[in-house]
Every structure is written in structure tokens, then in C-alpha cells.
């Protein structure tokens, strides 16, 4: 009897140890899943399997942080030849669906690079996605201002490898060489 219990315990422990990395990978991939709207319809993270994916949260009325980050990503991407550039897509997820229309987001994103895709969603979905990405945003009222409000937000570029796994989170003040190094690791 003790022998059967011990064998069952050892087999169970071996299964846990063996399956643990697969379960962790599944949970990690599920954590970063998203579905958002673009000018051409819905997209999700799964649509980019086989490509490097960059995800950035912001809004098109952002006066400085978003344009700086998107310009840096585009400049780093432009240091690669066309075939490598074509292996990356970047999804800009607007945190301001009230002002950022899908057609404006497409134009805004393409201004930085042809491989950039503008998107947004409902506030509820954006709240869920940003929670999963451990990023932050908040609408800040601007009294006596023509813009009425601004959006305070973190500025990270999430880089996913071709198999959909999070490779690295690039912080806002990273320069072109740092971003290029990260992209080179996955392209």
C-alpha cells in the first residue's frame, strides 16, 4: 500500500515538473492576448503568429511621449533591410477611443511606419488589456482647455517573438540603438 502511494506521488511530482513550463507558457500567452478594432476590422495578438509584434499603448493627441516612442521604434526598425522589416508589425492601441477614430488611428500609425497598425476598443476592453499588460492610464480633466482632457499613461513597447512570447519590454527613454538591439534579437 505504501509502495503504491509512493509510486503515485513520484509520478504526480514528475508530471507536475514536466508540465509546469507548458502551463506557464500557456498562462503567459493568454495573459497578453487582446482583441481590438482597426479600420479594417478586429485584430488579436494571435493574428501575428509567425511575426515579431510590438505593442504600444497611447493616444494620437499625445503631445510628446507617444510620438517619441513610435518614432524611436520606427527609426530602429528602419535600420534593418526590407525583408526583416516585413517580419515585424506594431499595434498602437489608443487609450482614447472618444477622440481617436479608427481612420485617424490608421493614418497616425502609418505616419511613423507602414507596418504600424492603429487600433482601439471599448473602455472596458482597454481596462482589461492594460491590466493584463500591467500598464497604466488615466483620463485627466483639463478645465478651461480646448482639449478638455489628456490621457496620462505609461510608455512601454512590448516586444513579442515570432512564437508569440513576450521577449522584452522597452522603456520610454531607450535610444534607437537599444531598441535596435532588442529587435535584432527577435527579427
Secondary structure by P-SEA (a helix, b strand, c coil): caaaaaaaaaaaaaaaaaaaaaaaaaaaaaaaccccccccccccccccccbbbbbbbbccccccaaaaaaaaaaaaaacccaaaaaabbbbbcccccccccaaaaaaaaaaacccbbbccccaaaaaaaaaaaccbbbbbbbccccccbbbbbbbbbbbbcccccccccccccccaaaaaaaaaacc
